[in-house]
Amino acid sequence: MPQSPPAQCPPAPPEEQAGPSRVPPPRKRKRQVPKEEVCRLCWRADCDPEVVGQLCRQKGLCVHENCLYHATRLGQKGADEEGFYGFLFPDIRQELKRVAQKRCCICRLRGASVACRRRRCRRIFHFPCGSERGCVSQFFGEFKSFCWKHRPVQRVRAVQQDETPCLICQEVVAGRPCYDTLVCPACASAWFHRRCIQGQALRSALHYFRCPLCQDVPTFQAEMFRLGIKIPDRDAAWEEDGAFADHYQRHSSCDASQCLCPVGREQAEVNGPWRLLLCGSCASRGTHQLCSGIGEDADSWECGDCSGTGTAPPTQGPSHSTPGPGTSAEEEEARILAGHPGTQLPSQPLSQKPAEPH
């Protein structure tokens, strides 16, 4: 019988015949978020601060503000300045151990700390997961949370005409009240998105938050609290951190085309040639009495932009405006000194008054 030739291995592909073996390219790694930036309760690092609040970091802990407030078994046992908003660090660590094996009913991951407060409901979830799924967490009283099936709803008889826009963003809202679309219970005419009215509540705070249309406060705030809108008890955003501090600053320099004061434009005295007068109409320009040839008995002055507009308030003494543009600084100084023979130029620093002539 003819014998079959011995079996041979198939020829190696060209890339294996010569040269070193080809190594597959390394996989691209996802951006690793540092542990100190991940909330230990919800395990999120990319959440909207308007949803989860501030990220608190201290003593090796990192948690979102709203995750703390709505952790069902976590209580505020300290003063406001202790721990995080009164939640003590040992209590937070104990809560982290308790929820370590509890799975969120929405994302199925561990660490769920928020429980629905409806009787016999066993749903638990992470705070941001609940917000995305339509759960409601209230920011008053016992800080209760409710799942999407047991959340409070609006029962307002409100009729829309055609497509109603949100009063805040002007985008179209849903045709009836729902989780993402709310309506003012007082006027039943103001419609807005949940995210829009939540942003306004955070900026306006408790003392300024009201219906954007009818301006109702008590009924509107009570309904928004019930529906899970967070209304912080603090100053409005426009009153914090000196947002309008520059509005309270008084103009304090001479704006004459050529200031004659050798000490500088910032020199301001109560009386004498370096008395600083502000424009009686706009108050945004000033001049020294001597720099604009203003008499000692003048009570007001108007800048060149406001002169002749009739906007300056009436005064008892004479009023003066800026000298004509054709007058040179030397001629003006000679004219003023000729009319005020007792005038002396200051030689002292800004903090001192010039010596009175004998």
TITOR-460348 format. One line per field, with one value per residue (C-alpha): residue in three letters; x, y, z; residue number from 1. Coordinates in pm, whole numbers. Layout:
TITOR-460348
residu	(ALA	...)
u	(X	...)
v	(Y	...)
w	(Z	...)
num	(NUM	...)
end
This chain:
TITOR-460348
residu	(MET	PRO	GLN	SER	PRO	PRO	ALA	GLN	CYS	PRO	PRO	ALA	PRO	PRO	GLU	GLU	GLN	ALA	GLY	PRO	SER	ARG	VAL	PRO	PRO	PRO	ARG	LYS	ARG	LYS	ARG	GLN	VAL	PRO	LYS	GLU	GLU	VAL	CYS	ARG	LEU	CYS	TRP	ARG	ALA	ASP	CYS	ASP	PRO	GLU	VAL	VAL	GLY	GLN	LEU	CYS	ARG	GLN	LYS	GLY	LEU	CYS	VAL	HIS	GLU	ASN	CYS	LEU	TYR	HIS	ALA	THR	ARG	LEU	GLY	GLN	LYS	GLY	ALA	ASP	GLU	GLU	GLY	PHE	TYR	GLY	PHE	LEU	PHE	PRO	ASP	ILE	ARG	GLN	GLU	LEU	LYS	ARG	VAL	ALA	GLN	LYS	ARG	CYS	CYS	ILE	CYS	ARG	LEU	ARG	GLY	ALA	SER	VAL	ALA	CYS	ARG	ARG	ARG	ARG	CYS	ARG	ARG	ILE	PHE	HIS	PHE	PRO	CYS	GLY	SER	GLU	ARG	GLY	CYS	VAL	SER	GLN	PHE	PHE	GLY	GLU	PHE	LYS	SER	PHE	CYS	TRP	LYS	HIS	ARG	PRO	VAL	GLN	ARG	VAL	ARG	ALA	VAL	GLN	GLN	ASP	GLU	THR	PRO	CYS	LEU	ILE	CYS	GLN	GLU	VAL	VAL	ALA	GLY	ARG	PRO	CYS	TYR	ASP	THR	LEU	VAL	CYS	PRO	ALA	CYS	ALA	SER	ALA	TRP	PHE	HIS	ARG	ARG	CYS	ILE	GLN	GLY	GLN	ALA	LEU	ARG	SER	ALA	LEU	HIS	TYR	PHE	ARG	CYS	PRO	LEU	CYS	GLN	ASP	VAL	PRO	THR	PHE	GLN	ALA	GLU	MET	PHE	ARG	LEU	GLY	ILE	LYS	ILE	PRO	ASP	ARG	ASP	ALA	ALA	TRP	GLU	GLU	ASP	GLY	ALA	PHE	ALA	ASP	HIS	TYR	GLN	ARG	HIS	SER	SER	CYS	ASP	ALA	SER	GLN	CYS	LEU	CYS	PRO	VAL	GLY	ARG	GLU	GLN	ALA	GLU	VAL	ASN	GLY	PRO	TRP	ARG	LEU	LEU	LEU	CYS	GLY	SER	CYS	ALA	SER	ARG	GLY	THR	HIS	GLN	LEU	CYS	SER	GLY	ILE	GLY	GLU	ASP	ALA	ASP	SER	TRP	GLU	CYS	GLY	ASP	CYS	SER	GLY	THR	GLY	THR	ALA	PRO	PRO	THR	GLN	GLY	PRO	SER	HIS	SER	THR	PRO	GLY	PRO	GLY	THR	SER	ALA	GLU	GLU	GLU	GLU	ALA	ARG	ILE	LEU	ALA	GLY	HIS	PRO	GLY	THR	GLN	LEU	PRO	SER	GLN	PRO	LEU	SER	GLN	LYS	PRO	ALA	GLU	PRO	HIS)
u	(0	132	217	84	344	406	177	332	241	85	329	352	198	443	453	569	836	1080	1140	1007	648	402	269	-93	-119	-201	-560	-645	-709	-999	-919	-863	-1045	-855	-1024	-1037	-1277	-1525	-1817	-1800	-2179	-2280	-1940	-1988	-1736	-1905	-2231	-2388	-2336	-2691	-2811	-2576	-2451	-2094	-1828	-1700	-1341	-1175	-1023	-993	-1363	-1522	-1901	-2160	-2364	-2704	-2591	-2523	-2858	-3056	-2865	-3158	-2978	-2735	-2823	-2690	-2553	-2309	-2320	-2319	-1945	-1862	-1784	-1973	-2275	-2314	-2264	-1979	-1694	-1735	-2107	-2027	-1778	-2033	-2291	-2042	-1993	-2369	-2447	-2136	-2336	-2670	-2737	-2903	-3233	-3150	-2782	-2746	-2418	-2339	-2345	-2711	-2800	-3131	-3450	-3806	-4004	-4333	-4447	-4362	-4156	-3814	-3648	-3307	-3090	-2802	-2907	-2796	-2943	-3276	-3264	-3210	-3487	-3748	-3728	-3806	-3593	-3728	-3509	-3709	-3829	-3706	-3548	-3762	-3703	-3954	-3907	-4051	-4371	-4443	-4317	-4549	-4719	-4894	-5272	-5322	-5594	-5392	-5484	-5224	-5290	-5096	-4731	-4645	-4282	-4085	-4078	-3706	-3546	-3832	-3820	-4147	-4264	-4473	-4846	-4928	-4752	-4503	-4165	-3976	-4249	-4390	-4654	-4716	-5007	-5105	-5164	-5164	-5017	-4642	-4485	-4119	-3881	-3765	-3399	-3477	-3672	-3411	-3138	-3341	-3404	-3031	-2953	-3245	-3238	-3517	-3571	-3606	-3745	-4098	-4317	-4159	-4502	-4742	-4469	-4646	-4417	-4581	-4795	-4529	-4244	-4448	-4531	-4174	-4044	-4296	-4188	-3819	-3685	-3391	-3429	-3121	-3162	-2886	-2830	-2905	-2617	-2600	-2547	-2262	-1887	-1923	-2084	-2194	-1928	-1809	-2153	-2092	-1754	-1754	-1555	-1246	-1015	-980	-1063	-955	-762	-456	-468	-282	-238	130	36	-179	-532	-634	-581	-912	-969	-1278	-1205	-956	-828	-800	-1159	-1289	-1630	-1822	-2050	-2396	-2558	-2358	-2121	-1877	-1637	-1468	-1248	-1047	-1184	-868	-832	-1166	-1168	-1457	-1523	-1499	-1872	-1976	-2185	-2201	-2027	-2115	-1875	-1846	-2071	-2356	-2324	-2640	-2847	-3046	-3001	-2815	-3021	-3098	-2850	-2845	-2501	-2369	-2292	-1993	-1904	-1578	-1380	-1389	-1161	-972	-814	-462	-356	-102	-355	-614	-371	-261	-622	-718	-418	-484	-837	-718	-402	-393	-383	-84	-3	23	360	248	159	-201	-271	-201	-376	-182	-76	-310	-166	-87)
v	(0	340	531	879	1149	1262	1539	1879	2192	2464	2736	3018	3346	3598	3807	3504	3386	3669	3918	3920	3827	4115	4239	4366	4740	4827	4915	5272	5319	5519	5830	5730	5958	6008	5850	6184	6310	6021	6032	5735	5710	5720	5644	5925	6190	6366	6487	6829	7032	7166	6804	6655	6969	7043	6773	6756	6637	6597	6333	6084	6110	6241	6266	6480	6719	6585	6223	6297	6461	6174	5873	5711	5592	5882	6151	6500	6468	6759	7134	7289	7352	6993	6726	6787	7010	6844	6486	6354	6164	5843	5833	5874	5587	5370	5445	5355	5014	4963	5030	4859	4552	4717	4731	5023	4919	5142	5090	4757	4869	4854	5140	5245	5460	5629	5435	5510	5624	5479	5199	4848	4983	4819	5023	5170	5374	5619	5984	6080	5758	5844	6195	6056	5796	6041	5989	6284	6378	6655	6920	7001	6831	6471	6493	6210	6039	5859	5628	5699	5507	5673	6027	6325	6462	6786	6794	7141	7216	7403	7436	7507	7696	7547	7494	7663	7773	7752	8097	8062	7900	7965	7604	7412	7217	6901	6925	6847	6854	6570	6506	6727	6993	7189	7460	7731	7623	7984	8121	7792	7991	7975	7661	7565	7272	7114	7182	7548	7622	7433	7656	7965	7838	7789	8141	8322	8126	8127	8501	8582	8261	8314	8242	8412	8519	8598	8661	8440	8323	8104	7876	7852	7770	7508	7328	7340	7202	6917	6833	6807	7150	7250	7607	7694	7916	8170	8498	8516	8445	8810	8917	8677	8725	9097	9041	9406	9559	9783	9948	10088	10242	10621	10783	10933	11093	11411	11366	11711	11703	11816	11783	12069	11891	11789	11519	11338	11292	11089	11382	11475	11729	11861	12227	12428	12408	12029	11971	11693	11747	11477	11544	11621	11424	11105	11100	10904	11196	11428	11734	11934	12276	12437	12218	12335	12689	12632	12892	12811	12869	12622	12328	12132	12073	11906	11724	11810	11519	11620	12000	12153	11833	11954	11630	11773	11810	12166	12311	12616	12744	12830	12553	12525	12308	12206	12495	12538	12313	12613	12712	12581	12437	12719	12995	12827	12789	13155	13272	13068	13175	13538	13508	13324	13505	13313	12970	12745	12418	12114	11958	11702	11334	11229	11150	11501	11833	12135	12398	12693	13030	13279)
w	(0	-77	229	270	309	663	779	759	946	731	632	874	768	626	937	1138	893	945	1218	1573	1652	1626	1961	1958	2028	2387	2462	2539	2906	3031	3230	3588	3829	4156	4455	4632	4358	4377	4619	4855	4873	4506	4344	4092	3995	3704	3858	3820	4142	4106	4146	4406	4583	4682	4697	5057	5111	5448	5677	5390	5310	4990	4967	4794	5006	4895	4926	5292	5357	5205	5338	5519	5833	5867	6120	6195	6546	6545	6510	6163	6175	6282	6023	5700	5772	6114	5991	6204	6040	6251	6162	5791	5801	5982	5712	5439	5602	5632	5264	5123	5012	4930	4556	4383	4222	3922	3835	4024	4181	4552	4799	4773	5075	4983	5063	4952	5255	5135	5364	5243	4953	4950	4675	4757	4523	4491	4509	4152	4011	4172	4029	3679	3717	3845	4220	4451	4751	4973	5136	5448	5764	5770	5422	5289	4954	4731	4435	4091	4171	4506	4450	4517	4206	4119	4103	3959	3708	3452	3086	2821	2502	2210	2312	2640	2690	3012	3171	3240	2932	2684	2561	2523	2831	2850	2798	3161	3498	3537	3695	3451	3409	3704	3729	3988	4214	4287	3936	3737	3447	3512	3364	3389	3368	3692	3615	3535	3853	4056	3918	4000	4354	4415	4294	4459	4788	5043	5081	4708	4557	4422	4121	3817	3695	3981	4242	4499	4781	5050	4831	4562	4800	4989	4663	4537	4868	4844	4489	4583	4483	4701	4832	5043	5348	5274	5095	4725	4488	4383	4746	4823	4784	4712	4373	4361	4583	4300	4291	4638	4558	4529	4250	4410	4154	3952	3583	3459	3132	3329	3705	3877	4208	4247	4496	4241	4111	4416	4654	4815	5090	5263	5192	4990	4634	4642	4743	4517	4360	4174	3881	4014	3729	3675	3977	3759	3705	3947	3962	4210	4286	4153	3843	3699	3837	4074	4340	4707	4753	4481	4600	4275	3946	3617	3388	3018	2917	3147	3127	2982	2998	3298	3493	3792	4113	4227	4477	4698	4595	4249	4003	3771	3476	3314	3153	2776	2572	2425	2755	2812	3146	3207	3130	3348	3639	3608	3595	3901	4105	4012	4145	4458	4577	4904	4738	4801	4631	4859	4935	5192	5135	5079	5442	5566	5517	5376	5625	5654	5539	5817)
num	(1	2	3	4	5	6	7	8	9	10	11	12	13	14	15	16	17	18	19	20	21	22	23	24	25	26	27	28	29	30	31	32	33	34	35	36	37	38	39	40	41	42	43	44	45	46	47	48	49	50	51	52	53	54	55	56	57	58	59	60	61	62	63	64	65	66	67	68	69	70	71	72	73	74	75	76	77	78	79	80	81	82	83	84	85	86	87	88	89	90	91	92	93	94	95	96	97	98	99	100	101	102	103	104	105	106	107	108	109	110	111	112	113	114	115	116	117	118	119	120	121	122	123	124	125	126	127	128	129	130	131	132	133	134	135	136	137	138	139	140	141	142	143	144	145	146	147	148	149	150	151	152	153	154	155	156	157	158	159	160	161	162	163	164	165	166	167	168	169	170	171	172	173	174	175	176	177	178	179	180	181	182	183	184	185	186	187	188	189	190	191	192	193	194	195	196	197	198	199	200	201	202	203	204	205	206	207	208	209	210	211	212	213	214	215	216	217	218	219	220	221	222	223	224	225	226	227	228	229	230	231	232	233	234	235	236	237	238	239	240	241	242	243	244	245	246	247	248	249	250	251	252	253	254	255	256	257	258	259	260	261	262	263	264	265	266	267	268	269	270	271	272	273	274	275	276	277	278	279	280	281	282	283	284	285	286	287	288	289	290	291	292	293	294	295	296	297	298	299	300	301	302	303	304	305	306	307	308	309	310	311	312	313	314	315	316	317	318	319	320	321	322	323	324	325	326	327	328	329	330	331	332	333	334	335	336	337	338	339	340	341	342	343	344	345	346	347	348	349	350	351	352	353	354	355	356	357	358)
end
